[in-house]
Amino acid sequence: MTITLHAQPYDISASGFYFETAEQYETKAAKTVNAFGQRVEEFEIQFIDGEDIDCALAKAWGLNQANVAAYLEAVDAWDDEEKRHYIIAVGECGYAHDDVADDPHSLDIDIYAVETLRELAEQFVDDGLFGDIPASLQFYIDYDAIARDLGMDYAETTIAGERLIYRCG
């Protein structure tokens, strides 16, 4: 799916334009003039239409006219997992764009596609993170207590309608 962005001039006497590629932006921006015939140089870039995850990426990216080309390149090149890593790293964990932009997987961030910390606790027990638990004791596990403990290191977020649990390294 394509992305539609809008360049809104800061000059109120000029009209903005829609674009889908960096080339379209550069071409249209170079031709945009205000009511007095003067060239417009500053634009606010607005996300108009596209996938929800690309909208979340634009917000975390801090989309502006200086980085719109790099953003559009990342949208095309990255899969959804890389986009989620970037969004969480920059938007939630406080990493800088430069730390993440080259390789969103380079940071120590754990992401789990579960609804609640209790589900994560159940997953960890099933995966054997607490060792082998005899069948006779499995009914006595307090998943809520494990979930409360996990809440000290893990946080919850929603990206593009998907609930995620993450831990920043």
VOSE-14926 format. One record per atom (N, C-alpha, C): x, y, z; atom name; residue number from 1; residue in one letter. Coordinates in Angstrom, 3 decimals, padded with zeros to 6 digits. Each point is the difference from the previous one (the first is absolute). Layout:
         u         v         w   a    k  r
         X         Y         Z  CA  NUM  A
...
***
This chain:
         u         v         w   a    k  r
   000.838  -001.185   000.000   N    1  M
  -000.838   001.185   000.000  CA    1  M
   000.877   001.240   000.000   C    1  M
  -000.443   000.992  -000.691   N    2  T
   000.761   001.244  -000.068  CA    2  T
  -000.345   000.898   001.186   C    2  T
   000.883   000.916   000.238   N    3  I
  -000.174   000.972   001.074  CA    3  I
  -000.269   001.353  -000.636   C    3  I
  -000.945   000.717   000.560   N    4  T
  -000.277   001.355  -000.452  CA    4  T
   000.361   000.957   001.124   C    4  T
   000.855   000.951  -000.317   N    5  L
   000.409   001.031   000.948  CA    5  L
  -000.437   001.357  -000.537   C    5  L
  -000.065   000.972   000.857   N    6  H
  -000.362   001.364  -000.405  CA    6  H
   001.048   000.962   000.523   C    6  H
   000.452   000.884  -000.865   N    7  A
   000.940   001.059   000.391  CA    7  A
  -000.809   001.276   000.173   C    7  A
  -000.146   000.425   001.240   N    8  Q
  -000.752   001.207   000.328  CA    8  Q
   000.982   001.139   000.235   C    8  Q
  -000.014   001.026  -000.859   N    9  P
   000.928   001.116   000.187  CA    9  P
  -000.276   000.749   001.307   C    9  P
   001.058   000.473   000.629   N   10  Y
  -000.170   000.848   001.179  CA   10  Y
  -000.477   001.392  -000.412   C   10  Y
   000.193   000.356  -001.244   N   11  D
  -000.485   001.264  -000.562  CA   11  D
  -001.498  -000.153  -000.263   C   11  D
  -000.841   000.748   000.706   N   12  I
  -001.448  -000.192  -000.113  CA   12  I
  -000.580   000.468  -001.330   C   12  I
   000.786   000.707  -000.804   N   13  S
  -000.514   000.438  -001.294  CA   13  S
   000.353  -000.990  -001.119   C   13  S
   000.566  -001.131   000.355   N   14  A
   000.370  -001.014  -000.986  CA   14  A
  -000.845  -001.249   000.212   C   14  A
  -000.183  -000.752  -001.063   N   15  S
  -000.753  -001.252   000.063  CA   15  S
   000.958  -001.176   000.059   C   15  S
  -000.387  -000.996   000.770   N   16  G
   000.814  -001.197   000.121  CA   16  G
  -000.261  -000.971  -001.137   C   16  G
   000.645  -001.153   000.096   N   17  F
  -000.150  -001.015  -001.048  CA   17  F
   000.162  -001.390   000.589   C   17  F
  -000.602  -000.966  -000.694   N   18  Y
   000.114  -001.406   000.382  CA   18  Y
   001.127  -000.638  -000.800   C   18  Y
   000.646  -001.008   000.605   N   19  F
   001.055  -000.716  -000.707  CA   19  F
   000.147  -001.399   000.571   C   19  F
   000.608  -000.882  -000.799   N   20  E
   000.203  -001.393   000.411  CA   20  E
   001.462  -000.417  -000.028   C   20  E
   000.850   000.746  -000.672   N   21  T
   001.419  -000.343  -000.101  CA   21  T
   000.853   001.222   000.316   C   21  T
   001.265  -000.246   000.291   N   22  A
   000.926   001.097   000.272  CA   22  A
   000.193   000.865  -001.244   C   22  A
  -000.017  -000.631  -001.164   N   23  E
   000.165   000.749  -001.251  CA   23  E
  -001.183   000.942  -000.221   C   23  E
  -001.221  -000.485   000.265   N   24  Q
  -001.174   000.859  -000.136  CA   24  Q
   000.087   001.175   000.969   C   24  Q
   000.449  -000.271   001.218   N   25  Y
   000.133   001.070   000.980  CA   25  Y
   000.973   001.065  -000.492   C   25  Y
   001.175  -000.425  -000.440   N   26  E
   001.013   000.958  -000.443  CA   26  E
  -000.485   000.826  -001.188   C   26  E
  -000.650  -000.657  -000.950   N   27  T
  -000.493   000.696  -001.195  CA   27  T
  -001.073   001.025   000.368   C   27  T
  -000.982  -000.437   000.791   N   28  K
  -001.096   000.904   000.363  CA   28  K
   000.453   001.106   000.950   C   28  K
   000.909  -000.313   000.919   N   29  A
   000.491   001.012   000.938  CA   29  A
   000.756   001.098  -000.742   C   29  A
   000.739  -000.376  -001.018   N   30  A
   000.768   000.983  -000.763  CA   30  A
  -000.915   000.960  -000.769   C   30  A
  -001.205  -000.439  -000.315   N   31  K
  -000.943   000.819  -000.773  CA   31  K
  -001.007   000.754   000.866   C   31  K
  -000.032  -000.256   001.286   N   32  T
  -001.005   000.604   000.873  CA   32  T
   000.375   001.445   000.325   C   32  T
  -000.949   000.886  -000.272   N   33  V
   000.198   001.421   000.296  CA   33  V
  -001.200   000.503   000.796   C   33  V
   000.197   001.099   000.707   N   34  N
  -001.101   000.584   000.760  CA   34  N
  -000.794   000.960  -000.891   C   34  N
  -000.958   000.708   000.586   N   35  A
  -000.872   000.908  -000.759  CA   35  A
   000.764   001.164  -000.624   C   35  A
   001.224   000.241   000.448   N   36  F
   000.792   001.106  -000.516  CA   36  F
   001.062  -000.474  -000.992   C   36  F
  -000.027  -001.269  -000.346   N   37  G
   000.940  -000.547  -000.973  CA   37  G
   001.345  -000.394   000.578   C   37  G
   000.133   000.061   001.316   N   38  Q
   001.265  -000.372   000.637  CA   38  Q
   000.014  -001.506   000.284   C   38  Q
   001.172  -000.573  -000.157   N   39  R
   000.151  -001.444   000.206  CA   39  R
  -000.190  -000.349   001.478   C   39  R
  -000.744  -001.075   000.245   N   40  V
  -000.223  -000.489   001.358  CA   40  V
   001.127  -000.965   000.343   C   40  V
   000.583   000.173   001.178   N   41  E
   001.143  -000.828   000.379  CA   41  E
  -000.283  -000.943   001.157   C   41  E
  -000.996   000.291   000.838   N   42  E
  -000.247  -000.819   001.177  CA   42  E
  -001.380  -000.629  -000.052   C   42  E
  -000.018  -001.326   000.268   N   43  F
  -001.238  -000.757  -000.049  CA   43  F
  -000.134  -000.869   001.253   C   43  F
  -001.219  -000.182   000.429   N   44  E
  -000.315  -001.017   000.993  CA   44  E
  -000.429  -001.234  -000.795   C   44  E
   000.578  -001.156   000.309   N   45  I
  -000.345  -001.229  -000.705  CA   45  I
  -001.024  -000.754   000.836   C   45  I
  -001.142  -000.312  -000.615   N   46  Q
  -001.094  -000.671   000.693  CA   46  Q
  -000.255  -001.369  -000.632   C   46  Q
  -000.192  -001.005   000.840   N   47  F
  -000.363  -001.337  -000.472  CA   47  F
  -001.495   000.016  -000.284   C   47  F
  -000.387  -000.353  -001.238   N   48  I
  -001.401   000.053  -000.393  CA   48  I
  -000.609  -001.392  -000.117   C   48  I
   000.656  -000.902  -000.725   N   49  D
  -000.583  -001.312  -000.246  CA   49  D
   001.090  -001.046  -000.159   C   49  D
  -000.282  -001.182   000.496   N   50  G
   000.929  -001.117  -000.092  CA   50  G
  -000.294  -001.001   001.096   C   50  G
   000.866  -000.974   000.149   N   51  E
  -000.154  -001.016   001.035  CA   51  E
   000.138   000.635   001.384   C   51  E
  -000.700  -000.572   000.969   N   52  D
   000.064   000.519   001.371  CA   52  D
   001.419  -000.027   000.562   C   52  D
   000.749  -001.049  -000.329   N   53  I
   001.362  -000.096   000.529  CA   53  I
   000.894   001.086  -000.597   C   53  I
  -000.263   000.391  -001.252   N   54  D
   000.778   001.075  -000.620  CA   54  D
  -000.349   001.353   000.616   C   54  D
  -001.243   000.150   000.444   N   55  C
  -000.397   001.219   000.712  CA   55  C
   000.721   000.072   001.348   C   55  C
   000.043  -001.117   000.715   N   56  A
   000.708  -000.044   001.281  CA   56  A
   001.494   000.248  -000.204   C   56  A
   000.548  -000.531  -001.100   N   57  L
   001.413   000.224  -000.317  CA   57  L
   000.258   001.484  -000.253   C   57  L
  -000.905   000.659  -000.720   N   58  A
   000.156   001.436  -000.283  CA   58  A
   000.029   000.807   001.293   C   58  A
  -000.846  -000.380   000.944   N   59  K
  -000.041   000.712   001.286  CA   59  K
   001.309  -000.197   000.761   C   59  K
   000.468  -001.243   000.080   N   60  A
   001.252  -000.270   000.712  CA   60  A
   001.183   000.624  -000.726   C   60  A
  -000.053   000.055  -001.321   N   61  W
   001.076   000.536  -000.841  CA   61  W
   000.140   001.504   000.197   C   61  W
  -001.091   000.660   000.419   N   62  G
   000.017   001.458   000.093  CA   62  G
   000.013   000.588  -001.396   C   62  G
  -000.885  -000.500  -000.842   N   63  L
  -000.017   000.320  -001.423  CA   63  L
   000.011   001.502  -000.251   C   63  L
   000.962   000.446  -000.819   N   64  N
   000.097   001.403  -000.390  CA   64  N
   000.657   000.077  -001.377   C   64  N
   000.126   001.190  -000.543   N   65  Q
   000.507   000.131  -001.365  CA   65  Q
   001.459  -000.406  -000.130   C   65  Q
   000.743   000.017   001.069   N   66  A
   001.413  -000.380  -000.074  CA   66  A
   000.188  -001.516  -000.042   C   66  A
  -000.961  -000.757   000.534   N   67  N
   000.181  -001.453   000.053  CA   67  N
  -001.056  -000.786  -000.763   C   67  N
  -000.815   000.668  -000.792   N   68  V
  -001.090  -000.679  -000.699  CA   68  V
   000.528  -001.038  -000.996   C   68  V
   001.095   000.276  -000.673   N   69  A
   000.549  -000.961  -000.967  CA   69  A
   000.481  -001.267   000.707   C   69  A
   000.684   000.160   001.117   N   70  A
   000.474  -001.162   000.766  CA   70  A
  -001.176  -000.793   000.553   C   70  A
  -001.052   000.685   000.436   N   71  Y
  -001.203  -000.676   000.497  CA   71  Y
  -000.632  -000.845  -001.102   C   71  Y
  -000.187   000.585  -001.170   N   72  L
  -000.616  -000.743  -001.109  CA   72  L
   000.851  -001.198  -000.418   C   72  L
   001.303   000.149   000.072   N   73  E
   000.906  -001.108  -000.310  CA   73  E
  -000.157  -001.122   001.029   C   73  E
  -000.101   000.362   001.276   N   74  A
  -000.175  -000.999   001.060  CA   74  A
  -001.343  -000.716  -000.128   C   74  A
  -001.040   000.715  -000.350   N   75  V
  -001.322  -000.613  -000.177  CA   75  V
   000.053  -001.085  -001.061   C   75  V
   000.708   000.274  -001.084   N   76  D
   000.110  -000.986  -001.081  CA   76  D
   000.938  -001.147   000.342   C   76  D
   001.083   000.284   000.711   N   77  A
   001.041  -001.002   000.232  CA   77  A
  -000.257  -000.889   001.220   C   77  A
  -000.645   000.524   001.039   N   78  W
  -000.153  -000.737   001.250  CA   78  W
  -001.271  -000.832  -000.006   C   78  W
   000.062  -001.162   000.663   N   79  D
  -001.211  -000.782   000.213  CA   79  D
  -000.665   000.497   001.292   C   79  D
  -001.170  -000.540   000.309   N   80  D
  -000.751   000.472   001.176  CA   80  D
   000.763  -000.207   001.301   C   80  D
   000.759  -001.077   000.096   N   81  E
   000.770  -000.258   001.221  CA   81  E
   001.056   001.078   000.221   C   81  E
   000.699   000.391  -001.060   N   82  E
   001.004   001.066   000.121  CA   82  E
  -000.659   001.331   000.374   C   82  E
  -001.164   000.251  -000.566   N   83  K
  -000.726   001.230   000.329  CA   83  K
  -000.412   000.010   001.472   C   83  K
  -000.495  -001.144   000.502   N   84  R
  -000.371  -000.088   001.413  CA   84  R
   001.213   000.227   000.900   C   84  R
   001.145  -000.590  -000.358   N   85  H
   001.213   000.203   000.794  CA   85  H
   000.364   001.487   000.052   C   85  H
  -000.048   000.666  -001.133   N   86  Y
   000.332   001.427  -000.045  CA   86  Y
  -000.978   000.801   000.853   C   86  Y
  -001.299  -000.258  -000.171   N   87  I
  -001.031   000.754   000.722  CA   87  I
   000.182  -000.150   001.502   C   87  I
   000.256  -001.220   000.450   N   88  I
   000.179  -000.220   001.433  CA   88  I
   001.323   000.601   000.476   C   88  I
   001.068  -000.181  -000.768   N   89  A
   001.314   000.515   000.403  CA   89  A
  -000.015   001.515   000.143   C   89  A
  -000.549   000.695  -000.974   N   90  V
   000.013   001.458   000.006  CA   90  V
  -001.172   000.569   000.795   C   90  V
  -001.189  -000.553  -000.221   N   91  G
  -001.191   000.550   000.631  CA   91  G
  -000.193  -000.390   001.451   C   91  G
   000.486  -001.167   000.394   N   92  E
  -000.258  -000.498   001.351  CA   92  E
   001.273  -000.086   000.853   C   92  E
   001.091  -000.449  -000.589   N   93  C
   001.225  -000.244   000.782  CA   93  C
   000.920   001.211   000.072   C   93  C
  -000.239   001.009  -000.821   N   94  G
   000.793   001.218   000.080  CA   94  G
   001.280   000.009  -000.810   C   94  G
   000.174  -000.968  -000.893   N   95  Y
   001.185   000.016  -000.852  CA   95  Y
  -000.114   001.123  -001.029   C   95  Y
   001.137   000.492  -000.460   N   96  A
   000.029   001.033  -001.029  CA   96  A
  -000.161  -000.636  -001.379   C   96  A
  -000.527   000.759  -000.918   N   97  H
  -000.191  -000.476  -001.371  CA   97  H
   001.289  -000.560  -000.585   C   97  H
   001.101   000.694   000.204   N   98  D
   001.282  -000.424  -000.570  CA   98  D
   000.479  -001.341   000.550   C   98  D
  -000.427  -000.349   001.219   N   99  D
   000.391  -001.278   000.593  CA   99  D
  -000.717  -001.181  -000.636   C   99  D
  -001.133   000.268  -000.641   N  100  V
  -000.880  -001.068  -000.452  CA  100  V
  -000.176  -000.045  -001.512   C  100  V
   000.106   001.125  -000.682   N  101  A
  -000.396   000.116  -001.399  CA  101  A
   000.715  -000.973  -000.934   C  101  A
   001.283  -000.286   000.246   N  102  D
   000.728  -000.897  -000.894  CA  102  D
  -000.432  -001.446   000.152   C  102  D
  -000.268  -000.437   001.231   N  103  D
  -000.393  -001.383   000.258  CA  103  D
  -000.872  -000.051   001.246   C  103  D
  -001.329  -000.040  -000.171   N  104  P
  -000.894  -000.015   001.158  CA  104  P
   000.209  -001.202   000.927   C  104  P
   000.588  -001.076  -000.495   N  105  H
   000.218  -001.186   000.825  CA  105  H
   001.306   000.068   000.785   C  105  H
   000.765   001.065  -000.153   N  106  S
   001.309   000.086   000.649  CA  106  S
  -000.086   000.219   001.508   C  106  S
  -001.159   000.393   000.486   N  107  L
  -000.166   000.283   001.418  CA  107  L
  -000.570  -001.202   000.741   C  107  L
   000.278  -000.050   001.281   N  108  D
  -000.476  -001.093   000.842  CA  108  D
  -001.413   000.317   000.476   C  108  D
  -000.973  -000.312  -000.837   N  109  I
  -001.409   000.216   000.323  CA  109  I
  -000.732  -001.310  -000.259   C  109  I
  -000.731  -000.465   001.012   N  110  D
  -000.804  -001.212  -000.143  CA  110  D
  -001.447   000.412  -000.203   C  110  D
  -000.646  -000.567  -001.028   N  111  I
  -001.384   000.330  -000.307  CA  111  I
  -000.794  -001.299  -000.091   C  111  I
  -001.152  -000.017   000.665   N  112  Y
  -000.875  -001.171  -000.011  CA  112  Y
  -001.403   000.436  -000.425   C  112  Y
  -000.594  -000.730  -000.923   N  113  A
  -001.345   000.300  -000.479  CA  113  A
  -001.021  -000.727   000.864   C  113  A
  -000.185   000.492   001.216   N  114  V
  -000.990  -000.540   000.926  CA  114  V
  -000.828   001.169   000.536   C  114  V
  -001.192  -000.316   000.484   N  115  E
  -000.914   001.042   000.458  CA  115  E
   000.342   000.551   001.382   C  115  E
   000.456  -000.889   000.903   N  116  T
   000.208   000.420   001.378  CA  116  T
   001.294  -000.591   000.556   C  116  T
   000.420   000.550   001.114   N  117  L
   001.170  -000.546   000.680  CA  117  L
  -000.285  -001.407   000.529   C  117  L
  -001.245  -000.280   000.333   N  118  R
  -000.352  -001.360   000.437  CA  118  R
   000.233  -000.990  -001.133   C  118  R
  -000.401   000.351  -001.219   N  119  E
   000.255  -000.887  -001.142  CA  119  E
   001.496  -000.202  -000.209   C  119  E
   000.785   001.044   000.216   N  120  L
   001.450  -000.126  -000.114  CA  120  L
   000.537  -000.927   001.087   C  120  L
  -000.537   000.106   001.213   N  121  A
   000.411  -000.884   001.091  CA  121  A
  -000.314  -001.456  -000.353   C  121  A
  -001.184  -000.240  -000.553   N  122  E
  -000.381  -001.357  -000.412  CA  122  E
   000.924  -000.512  -001.094   C  122  E
   000.336   000.875  -000.941   N  123  Q
   000.909  -000.382  -001.080  CA  123  Q
   001.377  -000.353   000.545   C  123  Q
   000.507   000.795   000.924   N  124  F
   001.311  -000.275   000.587  CA  124  F
   000.012  -001.342   000.742   C  124  F
  -001.065  -000.293   000.730   N  125  V
  -000.082  -001.282   000.703  CA  125  V
  -000.054  -001.140  -001.014   C  125  V
  -000.818   000.153  -001.041   N  126  D
  -000.109  -001.040  -001.039  CA  126  D
   001.329  -000.217  -000.715   C  126  D
   000.758   001.084  -000.193   N  127  D
   001.288  -000.098  -000.690  CA  127  D
   001.112  -000.539   000.900   C  127  D
  -000.293  -000.203   001.275   N  128  G
   000.981  -000.578   000.913  CA  128  G
   000.963   000.993   000.611   C  128  G
  -000.317   001.291  -000.017   N  129  L
   000.903   000.987   000.597  CA  129  L
   000.128  -000.137   001.509   C  129  L
  -000.939  -000.676   000.625   N  130  F
   000.046  -000.227   001.440  CA  130  F
   000.388  -001.446   000.317   C  130  F
   000.563  -000.675  -000.971   N  131  G
   000.415  -001.377   000.181  CA  131  G
  -001.148  -000.965  -000.258   C  131  G
   000.280  -001.265   000.201   N  132  D
  -001.028  -001.027  -000.168  CA  132  D
  -000.925   000.013   001.207   C  132  D
  -001.275   000.159  -000.271   N  133  I
  -000.997   000.010   001.068  CA  133  I
  -000.794  -001.296  -000.110   C  133  I
   000.006  -000.804   001.053   N  134  P
  -000.748  -001.256  -000.034  CA  134  P
  -001.488   000.240  -000.243   C  134  P
  -000.635  -000.911  -000.698   N  135  A
  -001.420   000.134  -000.326  CA  135  A
  -000.852   000.159   001.248   C  135  A
   000.399  -000.624   001.079   N  136  S
  -000.793   000.082   001.239  CA  136  S
   000.034   001.395   000.629   C  136  S
   000.961   000.838  -000.378   N  137  L
   000.106   001.345   000.569  CA  137  L
  -000.475   001.113  -000.938   C  137  L
  -000.282  -000.334  -001.237   N  138  Q
  -000.356   001.036  -000.982  CA  138  Q
  -001.262   000.766   000.365   C  138  Q
  -000.909  -000.627   000.727   N  139  F
  -001.241   000.686   000.362  CA  139  F
   000.188   000.979   001.160   C  139  F
   001.165  -000.018   000.629   N  140  Y
   000.261   000.862   001.148  CA  140  Y
   000.855   001.223  -000.355   C  140  Y
   000.306   000.165  -001.257   N  141  I
   000.819   001.144  -000.426  CA  141  I
  -000.848   001.266   000.042   C  141  I
   000.534   001.031   000.618   N  142  D
  -000.695   001.286   000.095  CA  142  D
   000.480   000.900  -001.155   C  142  D
  -000.693  -000.110  -001.130   N  143  Y
   000.376   000.772  -001.189  CA  143  Y
  -000.147   001.505   000.227   C  143  Y
  -000.960   000.387   000.822   N  144  D
  -000.180   001.429   000.278  CA  144  D
   001.200   000.574   000.752   C  144  D
   000.554  -000.774   000.920   N  145  A
   001.190   000.451   000.731  CA  145  A
   001.198   000.102  -000.943   C  145  A
   000.132  -000.968  -000.896   N  146  I
   001.090   000.059  -000.984  CA  146  I
  -000.183   001.220  -000.891   C  146  I
  -001.257   000.259  -000.407   N  147  A
  -000.287   001.158  -000.853  CA  147  A
   000.360   001.304   000.710   C  147  A
  -000.305   000.096   001.296   N  148  R
   000.370   001.209   000.762  CA  148  R
   001.516   000.174   000.026   C  148  R
   000.719  -001.099   000.172   N  149  D
   001.466   000.071  -000.013  CA  149  D
   000.521   000.419  -001.369   C  149  D
  -000.602  -000.552  -001.062   N  150  L
   000.417   000.371  -001.359  CA  150  L
  -000.265   001.482  -000.273   C  150  L
  -001.024   000.545   000.645   N  151  G
  -000.342   001.406  -000.172  CA  151  G
   001.091   000.956   000.442   C  151  G
   000.971  -000.485   000.747   N  152  M
   001.127   000.838   000.417  CA  152  M
   000.980   000.226  -001.150   C  152  M
   000.075  -000.945  -000.922   N  153  D
   000.950   000.092  -001.115  CA  153  D
  -000.671   000.181  -001.355   C  153  D
  -001.255  -000.366  -000.108   N  154  Y
  -000.700   000.023  -001.279  CA  154  Y
  -001.101   001.047   000.032   C  154  Y
  -000.336   000.519  -001.175   N  155  A
  -001.066   000.985  -000.131  CA  155  A
  -000.918  -000.412  -001.147   C  155  A
  -001.165   000.605  -000.045   N  156  E
  -000.986  -000.312  -001.027  CA  156  E
  -000.180   001.202  -000.916   C  156  E
  -000.271  -000.276  -001.267   N  157  T
  -000.296   001.056  -000.964  CA  157  T
  -000.896  -000.576  -001.087   C  157  T
  -000.599   000.882  -000.769   N  158  T
  -000.801  -000.406  -001.155  CA  158  T
   000.543   000.728  -001.214   C  158  T
   000.347  -000.781  -001.023   N  159  I
   000.497   000.568  -001.244  CA  159  I
  -000.860  -000.533  -001.134   C  159  I
  -000.617   000.902  -000.733   N  160  A
  -000.844  -000.352  -001.144  CA  160  A
  -001.062  -001.016   000.399   C  160  A
  -000.590   000.179   001.186   N  161  G
  -001.061  -000.871   000.470  CA  161  G
   000.471  -001.321   000.585   C  161  G
   001.298  -000.235   000.022   N  162  E
   000.545  -001.234   000.546  CA  162  E
   000.579   000.263   001.384   C  162  E
  -000.451  -000.782   000.964   N  163  R
   000.476   000.126   001.376  CA  163  R
   001.339  -000.718   000.132   C  163  R
   000.995   000.673   000.554   N  164  L
   001.341  -000.560   000.141  CA  164  L
   000.518   000.225   001.412   C  164  L
   000.809  -000.939   000.452   N  165  I
   000.738   000.131   001.257  CA  165  I
   001.465   000.081  -000.381   C  165  I
   000.729   000.940   000.597   N  166  Y
   001.403   000.175  -000.370  CA  166  Y
   000.856   000.266   001.225   C  166  Y
   001.302  -000.233  -000.198   N  167  R
   001.004   000.304   001.017  CA  167  R
   001.158   000.686  -000.687   C  167  R
   000.377   001.158   000.484   N  168  C
   001.145   000.722  -000.538  CA  168  C
   001.261  -000.502   000.694   C  168  C
   001.032  -000.256  -000.792   N  169  G
   001.248  -000.531   000.556  CA  169  G
   000.862   001.028   000.641   C  169  G
***
